[in-house]
Amino acid sequence: MRFRPDVYLSRLREYRPYYRRNLAVAFPVMLTQLGAALVGLIDTIMVGHYATTDLAAVSFANGVFFTFMVFAMGAVMAVTPLVGHAYVQKNDERVASLLLNGLWFTLLIGGAVCAVLAWCVPMMDDMGQDPAVVEAARPYLVMRIIGMIPFLLFCLEKQFMEGLGNTVVAMIVTTGINILNILLNWVFIFGHWGCEPMGAAGAGLATMIAWILLPIVFLAAILCRQSWRRYFSLCSRKLTSRATISELLRTGAPIGMQTTMETVLFTLSFIMVGWISKEALAAHQVTNQVADFAFMLSLGISSATTIRVSHQYGLGDIRATRMAANASVHLILMMNTIGAVLMIGLRHYLPYLFTEDEAVVSLASQLLIFAGMLQYADGLQCVGAGMLRGVTDVRVPMWITVITYVIIALPLGYVLMFPAGLGAVGMWMSFVVALTIAAIAFHLRFRWLFRKKS
């Protein structure tokens, strides 16, 4: 087939408005996600310079915490596509109903996850970790649990506003709170302004305070504008509906399970790498933090994809739905190419941002090669999941993640780490394999759904 520049230029002009619209929605989300990742990054840097044991403790505690927390966060994501469909159809009562019942849904899910995490606290001694790491991790985890319900209420507000197509408010609110969180990290971790040095526990305390403030400040911002405030005024007891809560559960539980499967993969990887040594666990944490920072950009594009796809799909415009989805694929490929080049090119320098321990730096520089290779698969699976959420197709993606992340990745990672003798490098190899399979499956599923509608 001959190369036809005129055809490609014509196609580019056709996609240009979709790139602009997707980026207009995605850019604030990307900044919001980057801000959250930056706090985690600075958390890790500060704690890493405090002590390697505390760095490993934060890694371990976050692994336990986010295994369950992401289910609740994922479940609340159901609000965005459902609100998006109702919003473009100008069904204000339906939007208000989703807001009110979303509140009850969030409290129920959050309460259940809190109870599970509280049960996990005394079980941390039995997870095969260094006793010094467990001792430092326990207070950090407790403070994370205390801040969880407020943070989930913030997630509800954020997903609701994203359903309305607004992503700027979350960016502004989280930027301010993140700056406060970083300042509190400095105060509590190292012991400034009259405080005793607290290490990992100080990082947990700073995050807990920030998470409590997040929903309060966000709600105040929403209530400042009448077009958003009116949805609150429409809320009444008559809109409380078991059917709507059940609908949120039917949509949200598979999304929560899907996000949980990915987290289970990474959490169990932390535990398994911890069996090697605390240096290996610290290197794994450093690499994960760098990869997570890049993943936040992918998550921004994914969230924008869900919003844009849900709006076009709610209007019944199948062609525009496809175009919006394809535009996100193009954007993620371009963006993650840059991320991969930076990770691999700077692999010998990035670990020094977190620690001066040469053993940790040496291993982390090897792991960053695979983190760079992971960028394409991770970005494409993230956007693929966002595309499917936009059309509320959630059950099949859930099973795809169960198969790829748990049934394939974990056994493969164990075999490569221990019998094959590759250590932590083997686990990152398994990440590349599993996420590549998931990415292919998500995109084939989306194409199959829309082939039926052609």
Secondary structure, DSSP 8 states (H G I E B T S, - for coil): ----HHHHHHHHHHHHHHHHHHHHHHHHHHHHHHHHHHHHHHHHHHHHHH-HHHHHHHHHHHHHHHHHHHHHHHHHTTHHHHHHHHHHTT-HHHHHHHHHHHHHHHHHHHHHHHHHHHHHGGGGGGSS--HHHHHHHHHHHHHHHHTHHHHHHHHHHHHHHHHTT--HHHHHHHHHHHHHHHHHHHHHHHT-TT----THHHHHHHHHHHHHHHHHHHHHHHHTSHHHHHHHHH--GGG--HHHHHHHHHHHHHHHHHHHHHHHHHHHHHHHHHTT-HHHHHHHHHHHHHHHHHHHHHHHHHHHHHHHHHHHHHTT-HHHHHHHHHHHHHHHHHHHHHHHHHHHHTTTTGGGGT---HHHHHHHHHHHHHHHHHHHHHHHHHHHHHHHHHTT--HHHHHHHIIIIIIIIHHHHHHHHTTS--THHHHHHHHHHHHHHHHHHHHHHHHHHHHHT-
